[in-house]
Amino acid sequence: MTFSPETDKTALQSLFLADAELLADLGLTAATSIEKAKHIIKRSTWTDLASNERRLCCYFRPSRRGVISVVTNEVLQVDCHVPVALDYMADRAIARVKTLLYNKTISNRIYEFEGQLGELPSMTGFVCVGAKFTFYAIK
């Protein structure tokens, strides 16, 4: 199956939106479907994070060449932004994402855990942690 960023990110977002444990980590258990979708997004940029909110971002990083020329190694990055006082919740959310994706087939792709990214930049008053996952696609 060829690479389809929109389809792939939508399938991942749907998986995340359906997981009760991840929703609890993000403080979204009682949220409406629209609110959940505003906090589990398919991009790395946003402008509307309020002081007590948590956000999970899933997006692609630059591809890498595969072993053979018709295959690419695609890189997915997942970041979790939380208020500083809730830094442990970001770690929990990323750990849950790893459980949901590691060696799982989603949209005919087998996701491998490439590693944690540690603490990443975020807005003032927030902490962000992330992880990378990879899969192979045909050009």
N, C-alpha and C positions, 0 to 999 in steps of 0.2 A: 504494500500500500504506500502511495506517495505521501509526502509531507503535506499536511493541511493544517496550518496554525490555528485557524478559526475553529475547525472541527475538534482538534485536539484540546484546545483550551476550554471549549464548551463542555466536553466530556469530563475533563478534570474538575471544572467548577461544579458540575452536576454531582460528581462523586463527593466533593467536599461539602456541598449543601445538604446532602442526604445523610451525613455522618453525625449522629447525636453526640458522640464524644468530642469531636472537633468543634461542633457548634457550642457545646458547654465551655470548652476552653476559650472560645472567642466571645463568650457572654451573649450568645444569640439563641439560646434555647427557646425563649418565649417570643422571639422576634417574628415579624411577618416575613413572607417570602421575599418581598421587595427589600426589606431591611437587611435580610441575610445576603441577598445579592449585592447590596451596596457595600458590604464588608468583606465579601469574598470575591475579589475582582480579577480580571484577566489582563492586567497591565501593571507596570511598575510605578506609574505616576498617578497622583491624585492631589486634590487641593482642599478637600472638605473633611479632614479628620478632626473631630472635636476632642477635647481634653480627656474624656473618659472612655473613648472608643478603642476598639481593637480592629485590626485589618489584616487580612491574608491576601497576598498578591501572588499570582502565578503568571509567569511570562517566559518567553524564550530568550536565550542568550545566543551569541553567534554560533553557527554550526561549525563542526570540524569535519575534515575529510575522513572518509571511511577507509578501510583497508583496500577496497577496490573502488574504482572511479565512479561507479553508479550508486554508491551507498554513502550517505552522510551520517555522522554521529550528531544527533540533535540534543541540545542542552536545555533543560527546563530548570528555571530557578523559582523557588517558592520562598517568600519572605513573610514574616509576621511582625507587625508593628503593634506595640502595646504601651500604655503609660508606664513610666519608669517604676512606679510602685508595684506594678504587676509583671515585672520582668520574667518571673518564673512561668507565667502563662504563655509567653512566647515560646519558651523552651518546650513546654507541654504540647503546644499546637504543632510545632515543627516535628516533634517526635511522633505525633499522631499522623501527620502527613507522610512521614517515612513509612509507618506501618501500612498506611493505605496504598502507597505506591510501590514499595520495594518488591521486586520480582512479580509484580502484578501486570496482567494484560488489560490495557484500557485502549479502546479504539484500535485493536490489533497491534498494539505496541507493548513491548515488555520493558517496563521501567526499571532501571538499575539505580541504586543510590550511589552517587558519586562522592558525597561527603557533605559535612556541615560547613557553613561559611563563617561561623562565629558571629560576632556582633557587627552589624552593618550600620551605615549612616541612616538617620531618621530625623523627624522633626524635633525641635526642642521640647524636652519633657517626655520623649518617647524612647523606647529601646526597640531595636529591630534585630532579629536573628533569622538566618536563612539556611537553606540546603539546596544542593543541586542534584538533579536526576538526569539520566541520559537514556536514549533509545536510538535505534538505527532505522533509517528511512531510505527509500529508493528515491533518487533524484527525479 
